[in-house]
Amino acid sequence: MAPRRSGGSQTTIPLRRPRRVHDRDEAACLRAVAKLGPETTKQLRADWNSWDT
């Protein structure tokens, strides 16, 4: 790596913060809430959980 012209330390560079990454289930839940609304999503989840398969 080439030295910096200003001669400053590399510690002066701000660290990049990693953005939060959703797992697949959480991303699917967020899409469902965005499309259907929170109440419909809760009702669908309750219906799905009540089925005994």
PQR file with spaces between the fields and no chain letter, atoms N, CA, C, O and H, PARSE charges and radii, in Angstrom:
ATOM       1  N    MET     1       0.853   -1.177    0.000 -0.4000 1.5000
ATOM       2  CA   MET     1       0.000    0.000    0.000 -0.0000 2.0000
ATOM       3  C    MET     1       0.900    1.241    0.000  0.5500 1.7000
ATOM       4  O    MET     1       1.886    1.294    0.734 -0.5500 1.4000
ATOM       5  N    ALA     2       0.566    2.211   -0.803 -0.4000 1.5000
ATOM       6  CA   ALA     2       1.365    3.423   -0.902 -0.0000 2.0000
ATOM       7  C    ALA     2       1.154    4.294    0.335  0.5500 1.7000
ATOM       8  O    ALA     2       0.053    4.342    0.884 -0.5500 1.4000
ATOM       9  H    ALA     2      -0.236    2.167   -1.400  0.4000 1.0000
ATOM      10  N    PRO     3       2.209    4.981    0.771 -0.5600 1.5000
ATOM      11  CA   PRO     3       2.044    5.860    1.934  0.2800 2.0000
ATOM      12  C    PRO     3       1.168    7.057    1.578  0.5500 1.7000
ATOM      13  O    PRO     3       1.077    7.454    0.416 -0.5500 1.4000
ATOM      14  N    ARG     4       0.543    7.609    2.572 -0.4000 1.5000
ATOM      15  CA   ARG     4      -0.318    8.779    2.355 -0.0000 2.0000
ATOM      16  C    ARG     4       0.540   10.029    2.168  0.5500 1.7000
ATOM      17  O    ARG     4       1.593   10.173    2.788 -0.5500 1.4000
ATOM      18  H    ARG     4       0.617    7.287    3.516  0.4000 1.0000
ATOM      19  N    ARG     5       0.080   10.914    1.319 -0.4000 1.5000
ATOM      20  CA   ARG     5       0.826   12.140    1.066 -0.0000 2.0000
ATOM      21  C    ARG     5       0.844   13.042    2.289  0.5500 1.7000
ATOM      22  O    ARG     5       1.830   13.732    2.546 -0.5500 1.4000
ATOM      23  H    ARG     5      -0.776   10.798    0.815  0.4000 1.0000
ATOM      24  N    SER     6      -0.244   13.034    3.038 -0.4000 1.5000
ATOM      25  CA   SER     6      -0.317   13.927    4.188 -0.0000 2.0000
ATOM      26  C    SER     6       0.526   13.408    5.344  0.5500 1.7000
ATOM      27  O    SER     6       0.860   14.158    6.260 -0.5500 1.4000
ATOM      28  H    SER     6      -1.045   12.473    2.830  0.4000 1.0000
ATOM      29  N    GLY     7       0.867   12.125    5.299 -0.4000 1.5000
ATOM      30  CA   GLY     7       1.672   11.557    6.366 -0.0000 2.0000
ATOM      31  C    GLY     7       0.869   11.246    7.609  0.5500 1.7000
ATOM      32  O    GLY     7       1.442   10.919    8.648 -0.5500 1.4000
ATOM      33  H    GLY     7       0.595   11.516    4.555  0.4000 1.0000
ATOM      34  N    GLY     8      -0.462   11.343    7.524 -0.4000 1.5000
ATOM      35  CA   GLY     8      -1.302   11.085    8.692 -0.0000 2.0000
ATOM      36  C    GLY     8      -1.382    9.606    9.010  0.5500 1.7000
ATOM      37  O    GLY     8      -1.057    8.755    8.182 -0.5500 1.4000
ATOM      38  H    GLY     8      -0.928   11.609    6.680  0.4000 1.0000
ATOM      39  N    SER     9      -1.809    9.325   10.190 -0.4000 1.5000
ATOM      40  CA   SER     9      -1.936    7.943   10.628 -0.0000 2.0000
ATOM      41  C    SER     9      -3.187    7.315   10.031  0.5500 1.7000
ATOM      42  O    SER     9      -4.162    8.009    9.743 -0.5500 1.4000
ATOM      43  H    SER     9      -2.073   10.017   10.862  0.4000 1.0000
ATOM      44  N    GLN    10      -3.156    6.008    9.849 -0.4000 1.5000
ATOM      45  CA   GLN    10      -4.334    5.316    9.333 -0.0000 2.0000
ATOM      46  C    GLN    10      -5.457    5.282   10.360  0.5500 1.7000
ATOM      47  O    GLN    10      -6.605    5.005   10.013 -0.5500 1.4000
ATOM      48  H    GLN    10      -2.364    5.444   10.083  0.4000 1.0000
ATOM      49  N    THR    11      -5.145    5.557   11.599 -0.4000 1.5000
ATOM      50  CA   THR    11      -6.195    5.544   12.621 -0.0000 2.0000
ATOM      51  C    THR    11      -7.126    6.734   12.489  0.5500 1.7000
ATOM      52  O    THR    11      -8.157    6.781   13.159 -0.5500 1.4000
ATOM      53  H    THR    11      -4.212    5.782   11.882  0.4000 1.0000
ATOM      54  N    THR    12      -6.788    7.702   11.638 -0.4000 1.5000
ATOM      55  CA   THR    12      -7.674    8.850   11.454 -0.0000 2.0000
ATOM      56  C    THR    12      -8.844    8.526   10.531  0.5500 1.7000
ATOM      57  O    THR    12      -9.788    9.309   10.426 -0.5500 1.4000
ATOM      58  H    THR    12      -5.950    7.664   11.093  0.4000 1.0000
ATOM      59  N    ILE    13      -8.786    7.370    9.860 -0.4000 1.5000
ATOM      60  CA   ILE    13      -9.872    6.969    8.968 -0.0000 2.0000
ATOM      61  C    ILE    13     -11.010    6.408    9.817  0.5500 1.7000
ATOM      62  O    ILE    13     -10.778    5.495   10.609 -0.5500 1.4000
ATOM      63  H    ILE    13      -8.020    6.734    9.946  0.4000 1.0000
ATOM      64  N    PRO    14     -12.230    6.923    9.678 -0.5600 1.5000
ATOM      65  CA   PRO    14     -13.338    6.381   10.477  0.2800 2.0000
ATOM      66  C    PRO    14     -13.650    4.947   10.071  0.5500 1.7000
ATOM      67  O    PRO    14     -13.587    4.603    8.891 -0.5500 1.4000
ATOM      68  N    LEU    15     -13.987    4.115   11.049 -0.4000 1.5000
ATOM      69  CA   LEU    15     -14.322    2.726   10.780 -0.0000 2.0000
ATOM      70  C    LEU    15     -15.692    2.627   10.133  0.5500 1.7000
ATOM      71  O    LEU    15     -16.604    3.383   10.467 -0.5500 1.4000
ATOM      72  H    LEU    15     -14.038    4.394   12.007  0.4000 1.0000
ATOM      73  N    ARG    16     -15.830    1.692    9.207 -0.4000 1.5000
ATOM      74  CA   ARG    16     -17.127    1.453    8.571 -0.0000 2.0000
ATOM      75  C    ARG    16     -17.952    0.567    9.471  0.5500 1.7000
ATOM      76  O    ARG    16     -17.468   -0.453    9.963 -0.5500 1.4000
ATOM      77  H    ARG    16     -15.089    1.077    8.935  0.4000 1.0000
ATOM      78  N    ARG    17     -19.181    0.944    9.686 -0.4000 1.5000
ATOM      79  CA   ARG    17     -20.074    0.158   10.516 -0.0000 2.0000
ATOM      80  C    ARG    17     -20.834   -0.824    9.626  0.5500 1.7000
ATOM      81  O    ARG    17     -21.470   -0.405    8.659 -0.5500 1.4000
ATOM      82  H    ARG    17     -19.574    1.772    9.286  0.4000 1.0000
ATOM      83  N    PRO    18     -20.782   -2.105    9.929 -0.5600 1.5000
ATOM      84  CA   PRO    18     -21.543   -3.057    9.116  0.2800 2.0000
ATOM      85  C    PRO    18     -23.037   -2.863    9.335  0.5500 1.7000
ATOM      86  O    PRO    18     -23.491   -2.699   10.467 -0.5500 1.4000
ATOM      87  N    ARG    19     -23.783   -2.882    8.265 -0.4000 1.5000
ATOM      88  CA   ARG    19     -25.224   -2.718    8.402 -0.0000 2.0000
ATOM      89  C    ARG    19     -25.841   -4.026    8.870  0.5500 1.7000
ATOM      90  O    ARG    19     -25.289   -5.103    8.647 -0.5500 1.4000
ATOM      91  H    ARG    19     -23.415   -3.015    7.345  0.4000 1.0000
ATOM      92  N    ARG    20     -26.970   -3.922    9.510 -0.4000 1.5000
ATOM      93  CA   ARG    20     -27.631   -5.098   10.053 -0.0000 2.0000
ATOM      94  C    ARG    20     -28.241   -5.901    8.908  0.5500 1.7000
ATOM      95  O    ARG    20     -28.951   -5.354    8.065 -0.5500 1.4000
ATOM      96  H    ARG    20     -27.419   -3.047    9.692  0.4000 1.0000
ATOM      97  N    VAL    21     -27.964   -7.175    8.887 -0.4000 1.5000
ATOM      98  CA   VAL    21     -28.460   -8.055    7.840 -0.0000 2.0000
ATOM      99  C    VAL    21     -29.547   -8.945    8.429  0.5500 1.7000
ATOM     100  O    VAL    21     -29.347   -9.572    9.470 -0.5500 1.4000
ATOM     101  H    VAL    21     -27.387   -7.620    9.573  0.4000 1.0000
ATOM     102  N    HIS    22     -30.690   -8.999    7.767 -0.4000 1.5000
ATOM     103  CA   HIS    22     -31.799   -9.820    8.231 -0.0000 2.0000
ATOM     104  C    HIS    22     -31.627  -11.250    7.738  0.5500 1.7000
ATOM     105  O    HIS    22     -31.108  -11.490    6.648 -0.5500 1.4000
ATOM     106  H    HIS    22     -30.853   -8.489    6.922  0.4000 1.0000
ATOM     107  N    ASP    23     -32.068  -12.184    8.552 -0.4000 1.5000
ATOM     108  CA   ASP    23     -32.084  -13.552    8.065 -0.0000 2.0000
ATOM     109  C    ASP    23     -33.309  -13.733    7.167  0.5500 1.7000
ATOM     110  O    ASP    23     -34.149  -12.838    7.071 -0.5500 1.4000
ATOM     111  H    ASP    23     -32.490  -11.988    9.437  0.4000 1.0000
ATOM     112  N    ARG    24     -33.409  -14.869    6.524 -0.4000 1.5000
ATOM     113  CA   ARG    24     -34.468  -15.076    5.523 -0.0000 2.0000
ATOM     114  C    ARG    24     -35.857  -14.983    6.122  0.5500 1.7000
ATOM     115  O    ARG    24     -36.750  -14.379    5.527 -0.5500 1.4000
ATOM     116  H    ARG    24     -32.726  -15.596    6.602  0.4000 1.0000
ATOM     117  N    ASP    25     -36.053  -15.578    7.305 -0.4000 1.5000
ATOM     118  CA   ASP    25     -37.377  -15.554    7.926 -0.0000 2.0000
ATOM     119  C    ASP    25     -37.791  -14.139    8.308  0.5500 1.7000
ATOM     120  O    ASP    25     -38.939  -13.744    8.111 -0.5500 1.4000
ATOM     121  H    ASP    25     -35.327  -16.068    7.789  0.4000 1.0000
ATOM     122  N    GLU    26     -36.849  -13.384    8.854 -0.4000 1.5000
ATOM     123  CA   GLU    26     -37.163  -12.017    9.256 -0.0000 2.0000
ATOM     124  C    GLU    26     -37.450  -11.146    8.035  0.5500 1.7000
ATOM     125  O    GLU    26     -38.351  -10.308    8.073 -0.5500 1.4000
ATOM     126  H    GLU    26     -35.916  -13.706    9.015  0.4000 1.0000
ATOM     127  N    ALA    27     -36.699  -11.334    6.958 -0.4000 1.5000
ATOM     128  CA   ALA    27     -36.928  -10.569    5.734 -0.0000 2.0000
ATOM     129  C    ALA    27     -38.294  -10.901    5.141  0.5500 1.7000
ATOM     130  O    ALA    27     -38.995  -10.011    4.660 -0.5500 1.4000
ATOM     131  H    ALA    27     -35.967  -12.015    6.927  0.4000 1.0000
ATOM     132  N    ALA    28     -38.677  -12.185    5.174 -0.4000 1.5000
ATOM     133  CA   ALA    28     -39.990  -12.580    4.660 -0.0000 2.0000
ATOM     134  C    ALA    28     -41.103  -11.980    5.503  0.5500 1.7000
ATOM     135  O    ALA    28     -42.127  -11.554    4.970 -0.5500 1.4000
ATOM     136  H    ALA    28     -38.108  -12.908    5.566  0.4000 1.0000
ATOM     137  N    CYS    29     -40.909  -11.944    6.810 -0.4000 1.5000
ATOM     138  CA   CYS    29     -41.912  -11.351    7.696 -0.0000 2.0000
ATOM     139  C    CYS    29     -42.064   -9.856    7.409  0.5500 1.7000
ATOM     140  O    CYS    29     -43.183   -9.344    7.367 -0.5500 1.4000
ATOM     141  H    CYS    29     -40.077  -12.290    7.244  0.4000 1.0000
ATOM     142  N    LEU    30     -40.961   -9.167    7.214 -0.4000 1.5000
ATOM     143  CA   LEU    30     -41.027   -7.736    6.914 -0.0000 2.0000
ATOM     144  C    LEU    30     -41.733   -7.471    5.585  0.5500 1.7000
ATOM     145  O    LEU    30     -42.490   -6.508    5.469 -0.5500 1.4000
ATOM     146  H    LEU    30     -40.053   -9.583    7.248  0.4000 1.0000
ATOM     147  N    ARG    31     -41.488   -8.326    4.575 -0.4000 1.5000
ATOM     148  CA   ARG    31     -42.182   -8.160    3.286 -0.0000 2.0000
ATOM     149  C    ARG    31     -43.672   -8.402    3.440  0.5500 1.7000
ATOM     150  O    ARG    31     -44.481   -7.680    2.857 -0.5500 1.4000
ATOM     151  H    ARG    31     -40.873   -9.108    4.669  0.4000 1.0000
ATOM     152  N    ALA    32     -44.048   -9.420    4.225 -0.4000 1.5000
ATOM     153  CA   ALA    32     -45.466   -9.725    4.416 -0.0000 2.0000
ATOM     154  C    ALA    32     -46.172   -8.583    5.131  0.5500 1.7000
ATOM     155  O    ALA    32     -47.284   -8.210    4.757 -0.5500 1.4000
ATOM     156  H    ALA    32     -43.391  -10.006    4.698  0.4000 1.0000
ATOM     157  N    VAL    33     -45.541   -8.031    6.148 -0.4000 1.5000
ATOM     158  CA   VAL    33     -46.151   -6.911    6.873 -0.0000 2.0000
ATOM     159  C    VAL    33     -46.285   -5.701    5.955  0.5500 1.7000
ATOM     160  O    VAL    33     -47.282   -4.981    6.021 -0.5500 1.4000
ATOM     161  H    VAL    33     -44.638   -8.335    6.452  0.4000 1.0000
ATOM     162  N    ALA    34     -45.295   -5.472    5.101 -0.4000 1.5000
ATOM     163  CA   ALA    34     -45.354   -4.333    4.185 -0.0000 2.0000
ATOM     164  C    ALA    34     -46.486   -4.488    3.172  0.5500 1.7000
ATOM     165  O    ALA    34     -47.126   -3.502    2.808 -0.5500 1.4000
ATOM     166  H    ALA    34     -44.485   -6.057    5.046  0.4000 1.0000
ATOM     167  N    LYS    35     -46.739   -5.717    2.713 -0.4000 1.5000
ATOM     168  CA   LYS    35     -47.767   -5.933    1.695 -0.0000 2.0000
ATOM     169  C    LYS    35     -49.164   -6.082    2.284  0.5500 1.7000
ATOM     170  O    LYS    35     -50.129   -5.545    1.741 -0.5500 1.4000
ATOM     171  H    LYS    35     -46.218   -6.518    3.008  0.4000 1.0000
ATOM     172  N    LEU    36     -49.275   -6.813    3.400 -0.4000 1.5000
ATOM     173  CA   LEU    36     -50.597   -7.165    3.926 -0.0000 2.0000
ATOM     174  C    LEU    36     -51.028   -6.340    5.129  0.5500 1.7000
ATOM     175  O    LEU    36     -52.221   -6.228    5.412 -0.5500 1.4000
ATOM     176  H    LEU    36     -48.491   -7.249    3.841  0.4000 1.0000
ATOM     177  N    GLY    37     -50.079   -5.772    5.824 -0.4000 1.5000
ATOM     178  CA   GLY    37     -50.401   -5.049    7.040 -0.0000 2.0000
ATOM     179  C    GLY    37     -50.177   -5.930    8.260  0.5500 1.7000
ATOM     180  O    GLY    37     -50.199   -7.157    8.156 -0.5500 1.4000
ATOM     181  H    GLY    37     -49.110   -5.864    5.594  0.4000 1.0000
ATOM     182  N    PRO    38     -49.961   -5.311    9.415 -0.5600 1.5000
ATOM     183  CA   PRO    38     -49.621   -6.089   10.609  0.2800 2.0000
ATOM     184  C    PRO    38     -50.762   -6.960   11.126  0.5500 1.7000
ATOM     185  O    PRO    38     -50.515   -8.068   11.602 -0.5500 1.4000
ATOM     186  N    GLU    39     -52.001   -6.486   11.043 -0.4000 1.5000
ATOM     187  CA   GLU    39     -53.124   -7.267   11.580 -0.0000 2.0000
ATOM     188  C    GLU    39     -53.363   -8.536   10.760  0.5500 1.7000
ATOM     189  O    GLU    39     -53.559   -9.615   11.320 -0.5500 1.4000
ATOM     190  H    GLU    39     -52.201   -5.586   10.656  0.4000 1.0000
ATOM     191  N    THR    40     -53.346   -8.403    9.443 -0.4000 1.5000
ATOM     192  CA   THR    40     -53.543   -9.568    8.579 -0.0000 2.0000
ATOM     193  C    THR    40     -52.413  -10.573    8.770  0.5500 1.7000
ATOM     194  O    THR    40     -52.642  -11.782    8.779 -0.5500 1.4000
ATOM     195  H    THR    40     -53.187   -7.526    8.988  0.4000 1.0000
ATOM     196  N    THR    41     -51.198  -10.069    8.923 -0.4000 1.5000
ATOM     197  CA   THR    41     -50.054  -10.948    9.127 -0.0000 2.0000
ATOM     198  C    THR    41     -50.181  -11.712   10.439  0.5500 1.7000
ATOM     199  O    THR    41     -49.881  -12.905   10.497 -0.5500 1.4000
ATOM     200  H    THR    41     -51.011   -9.086    8.916  0.4000 1.0000
ATOM     201  N    LYS    42     -50.628  -11.025   11.498 -0.4000 1.5000
ATOM     202  CA   LYS    42     -50.821  -11.698   12.791 -0.0000 2.0000
ATOM     203  C    LYS    42     -51.900  -12.770   12.691  0.5500 1.7000
ATOM     204  O    LYS    42     -51.756  -13.856   13.252 -0.5500 1.4000
ATOM     205  H    LYS    42     -50.872  -10.057   11.451  0.4000 1.0000
ATOM     206  N    GLN    43     -52.982  -12.464   11.975 -0.4000 1.5000
ATOM     207  CA   GLN    43     -54.069  -13.432   11.819 -0.0000 2.0000
ATOM     208  C    GLN    43     -53.604  -14.652   11.021  0.5500 1.7000
ATOM     209  O    GLN    43     -53.915  -15.787   11.382 -0.5500 1.4000
ATOM     210  H    GLN    43     -53.099  -11.582   11.519  0.4000 1.0000
ATOM     211  N    LEU    44     -52.867  -14.419    9.949 -0.4000 1.5000
ATOM     212  CA   LEU    44     -52.342  -15.534    9.163 -0.0000 2.0000
ATOM     213  C    LEU    44     -51.407  -16.406    9.998  0.5500 1.7000
ATOM     214  O    LEU    44     -51.465  -17.633    9.915 -0.5500 1.4000
ATOM     215  H    LEU    44     -52.614  -13.497    9.657  0.4000 1.0000
ATOM     216  N    ARG    45     -50.551  -15.785   10.795 -0.4000 1.5000
ATOM     217  CA   ARG    45     -49.626  -16.542   11.637 -0.0000 2.0000
ATOM     218  C    ARG    45     -50.385  -17.347   12.685  0.5500 1.7000
ATOM     219  O    ARG    45     -50.027  -18.491   12.966 -0.5500 1.4000
ATOM     220  H    ARG    45     -50.503  -14.788   10.862  0.4000 1.0000
ATOM     221  N    ALA    46     -51.433  -16.760   13.267 -0.4000 1.5000
ATOM     222  CA   ALA    46     -52.234  -17.480   14.259 -0.0000 2.0000
ATOM     223  C    ALA    46     -52.947  -18.670   13.618  0.5500 1.7000
ATOM     224  O    ALA    46     -52.988  -19.754   14.200 -0.5500 1.4000
ATOM     225  H    ALA    46     -51.724  -15.831   13.039  0.4000 1.0000
ATOM     226  N    ASP    47     -53.509  -18.474   12.419 -0.4000 1.5000
ATOM     227  CA   ASP    47     -54.168  -19.572   11.711 -0.0000 2.0000
ATOM     228  C    ASP    47     -53.170  -20.676   11.369  0.5500 1.7000
ATOM     229  O    ASP    47     -53.467  -21.861   11.524 -0.5500 1.4000
ATOM     230  H    ASP    47     -53.476  -17.593   11.946  0.4000 1.0000
ATOM     231  N    TRP    48     -52.001  -20.283   10.909 -0.4000 1.5000
ATOM     232  CA   TRP    48     -50.986  -21.257   10.522 -0.0000 2.0000
ATOM     233  C    TRP    48     -50.522  -22.067   11.740  0.5500 1.7000
ATOM     234  O    TRP    48     -50.325  -23.278   11.646 -0.5500 1.4000
ATOM     235  H    TRP    48     -51.760  -19.321   10.783  0.4000 1.0000
ATOM     236  N    ASN    49     -50.351  -21.396   12.868 -0.4000 1.5000
ATOM     237  CA   ASN    49     -49.890  -22.082   14.073 -0.0000 2.0000
ATOM     238  C    ASN    49     -50.967  -22.988   14.663  0.5500 1.7000
ATOM     239  O    ASN    49     -50.647  -23.943   15.371 -0.5500 1.4000
ATOM     240  H    ASN    49     -50.510  -20.412   12.944  0.4000 1.0000
ATOM     241  N    SER    50     -52.235  -22.703   14.383 -0.4000 1.5000
ATOM     242  CA   SER    50     -53.311  -23.509   14.959 -0.0000 2.0000
ATOM     243  C    SER    50     -53.500  -24.832   14.213  0.5500 1.7000
ATOM     244  O    SER    50     -54.105  -25.761   14.749 -0.5500 1.4000
ATOM     245  H    SER    50     -52.495  -21.927   13.808  0.4000 1.0000
ATOM     246  N    TRP    51     -52.991  -24.927   12.986 -0.4000 1.5000
ATOM     247  CA   TRP    51     -53.142  -26.161   12.225 -0.0000 2.0000
ATOM     248  C    TRP    51     -52.202  -27.219   12.777  0.5500 1.7000
ATOM     249  O    TRP    51     -51.012  -26.965   12.967 -0.5500 1.4000
ATOM     250  H    TRP    51     -52.500  -24.173   12.550  0.4000 1.0000
ATOM     251  N    ASP    52     -52.732  -28.388   13.029 -0.4000 1.5000
ATOM     252  CA   ASP    52     -51.931  -29.489   13.562 -0.0000 2.0000
ATOM     253  C    ASP    52     -51.629  -30.458   12.425  0.5500 1.7000
ATOM     254  O    ASP    52     -52.493  -31.233   12.014 -0.5500 1.4000
ATOM     255  H    ASP    52     -53.699  -28.594   12.875  0.4000 1.0000
ATOM     256  N    THR    53     -50.408  -30.411   11.925 -0.4000 1.5000
ATOM     257  CA   THR    53     -50.041  -31.288   10.809 -0.0000 2.0000
ATOM     258  C    THR    53     -49.040  -32.327   11.242  0.5500 1.7000
ATOM     259  O    THR    53     -48.617  -33.152   10.432 -0.5500 1.4000
ATOM     260  H    THR    53     -49.706  -29.781   12.259  0.4000 1.0000
